[in-house]
Amino acid sequence: MTWADHIISLDERAPRHQEQMDDLGAGGAALDGALADLRWANRWLGGWASVRQALRPLVKASRAARAALRLVDLGTGGADLPARLVRWADGQGVPLKVVALDANPHAVAFARAWLDRRLPPYLRARIEVREGDALDLAFEEGAFDVALAALFLHHFDAAGAARLLGEMDRVATRGLVVSDLHRHPAAYLGVKALAKARPGTSAMFAHDAPLSVRRGYRRAELRALATRADLNGAAVRWRWAFRWVLSTV
């Protein structure tokens, strides 16, 4: 046990502690600020890089085949990752179509408005933002090539996480990608310090980010979830900064 573990134990997950963002009624300036902070974190703390690296083989294969890609992004939040994905894929010569799903109607409205401002019309048309339940996806089997969940799995207990993985596997013909936080003392203390030091950090992000680390899964736990969900060929890889990527791509 490290000195940091004496401050707060990270040996076990903290699933009973709820993040403010788990409240589907959360909205207004509080949620808008947190979604903007998540966009910043995805850009600078490895979220986008980990997703791009995991999806690169699919994009490369689609470019070679001159084929489009279909992706569903679960727990999309402000939809910053779908925006980056369609830009990147377009630059690779691959038309990527994304369904961005979130259960919070306020997040859905935020994402739609932000995408309208952020993307040129031809790229904006490639992203459909929907409200929906990730544990009971209203899509047919094999409706997408790939399913993505970034900073989302830790919101569920083991049973819910396994169910989420099963739903992702059901709707995706070519695999799934999960990018989430590594429950580690350095990650916990680092994000607490960052939230305090970074000017303008929202109160919701400052509360939720350290708790997200406490709720994160470790490698062995992710492997157990993959087995429980009956995933074939699942690999778990560590990525900067304190991210685990579980992928069947």
N, C-alpha and C positions, 0 to 999 in steps of 0.2 A: 504493500500500500504506500502511495506517495504522500507527501505532505499535503497536497491538494485534496486527497481523499479524506483527510481529517477535517477539512472544512465542510465538505458535503460528500456523502458517499455516492459514487456512481457505479457501484457493483451491480445494482439492480436498476431497471428502468423505473421511471416515475409516471406510470400511465394514468394514475388517479388524479394527478395535478393537471388542471385544464388550462390551456392557453386561451387568452382572450379572443383570439381569432377562431377558436372552435365554436364560439357563439354565432350561429347563423343569422342572428339579428344584428350583429355588429355592422356598423356602417358609418357614414358621415366622414368627417375629417380624421377621426381616429383610425378608421380602416384605410382611408386613402393614404395617410402617412405611412402606415405599416406596409402597404403594398409597394409604395415608392422605395421604402427601405429594403424590402425583399428584392426589388429590381436591382438596387445597388449591390446587395450581397451576392446575387447571382452573377453580376458582372465581375466583381473584384475578388470574391472569395471562393471561386472554383465551381459554382453551380453550372454556368453556361459552358465552361471548358469541359467539365466532366460529361455533360450531355452530348456535346458536339463530338467528343472523342468516341463515345459509345456508338453514336449513330453514323459515324464516318463510313464504315464498311457498307451499310445499306445505301447511303447516298452515292457512294462510288459505284456500286453494282447497278443502281438505277440509272446513273449517267451512262454507263456502258451499254445498258439495254435500251436506252432512250425511253424510259418509262417513268410515269409519275409515282409519287409515294403518298400514302394515306396514313395519317398519324392522329391518335387521340391523346390529348394531354389532360390528365386527371388532376384535380385540385389546382387548376391553372392560376388562381389568384388574379393578378393583374395582367396575365397573358404576355409577360415580357419574354418568356422563353419561346412561345410560338412565333412572336415577332422576329426574334433573332433567327429562329429556325428557317422561316420562309425566306428571309433575306439571304442567309447562308446557302441554302439549297438552290435558290435562284442563281446565285453567283457560280454554283457548280453546274448549272444547266439542267437542274432537276426541278420540275414543278411539284412542290410539296403542298398538299392540302391538309389542313389541320382542323379538327374539332376540339375546341378548348372547353373543358367542362369544369364547373364549380357549383357547389351546393348553395353558396351564399348569393342571393339575388343582388345584393349591393356590390359584391365583387364582380359579378357578371356585367352589371351596368358600368362599373369603373373600367373594366377591361375593354368593353365595346367602345366607350368614348376615347380611351387612351389610344387604342389601335386606329381609330378614325383619324386622330391627330398625327399619329406617328408614321403610318405607312402610306405609300402611294396607292392609289385605287387598285391597281392590278395585283399588288401583294395583299392588300386588305381583303380582297375578294377571296383569297385562299384560306382565310381563317374564319371559322364559324364559332362564335362563343355561345354556349348553351348552359342553362341551369339543369343540374341533374345529380343523381345519387351514384357515386363511384362504386358502391358495393352492390348495386343492382342496375347495371348498365342497360340502357334501352337501345341496344344495338344487337344486330344479328351476329352469330358466330362468324368470325373471319371478316368482319366489316372493315377492318383496317390492316395495313401492313405491320404497323408497330404501335405499341402502347407505351406511354411515358408517364411516370410519376416522379416529380422532383420536389423534395422537401415536403412530402405528403405522407409517406408510409408511417412516420413516427407518430402521426395523429391517432393511430389505431393500436388497440391491444393486439396480442398475438393472433387471436381468432379473427379479428377484423382485418389484420394485415394479410393473413393467409387467404382470406376471402377476396381481398382486393387483388392479390397476385393471381388468383384463379380467374377472376373476371377479366383482368388484363390479358391473360393467356388465352382466354376463350375468344376474345374479339380480335386478336392480332395473329395474322398468319405467319409473320416472319420474326416475331419475337417481342420481348418487352425490355424496357430499361427503367430501372429505379435508381435515382440519385438521392442519397439522404445522409444525414449527419452521423458521424462516428461519436458515440458516447465516450468521451475522454476528458480527463481533468484539464488538459491544456486547451481543448476546444471550449470547455465551459468557462474557464477563467478568461480566456482570450475574448470571447464574444461579450462577456460582461464588461470587460475593460473597454472594448471597442464601442459598445453602445453608450457607455458613459462619456467617452472622450470625443466621439464624432459629433460635431455640431449639427443640431437639428434632428437628431434621432427621435423618432416618435415614441411616446410612452408605451404604446402597444408592442412595438418591436423590442424595446428595452426590457419589457416584462417577458415576452414570449421567446425571444431568441435563446437565452440561457436555459429556459425550460425545455425548449426543443432539443437541445443537446442532452439533457437529462432523460428525455423520452426516446432518444435515438437507439438504434439497434447496433450490436456489435457483429463481427464477422460470423461467429458461430451461430448467433441467433438468426441472422439472415439466411444462413445455409439451412437451418432448421425450418424456417418459414418456407423456403423454396421446396424442401422435401414435403412439408405438410400440404403445400399447394400443388404438388405433383408436377413441378416444372422439370422439363427435360433440358439438360445441357446448361444449367444455370451456373454462371461464374460470378464470384464476388471479388472485386478489386478495389484497392484503396486509391483515392485521388486527393490531390491538394484541394482545399485545405480542410482536412478532417472530414472527408466524404467517403462513403462506401457506394460503389456502383454495382448493383446486381443486374445482370443482363443475360438474356437468352438469345441475343442477336448474334 
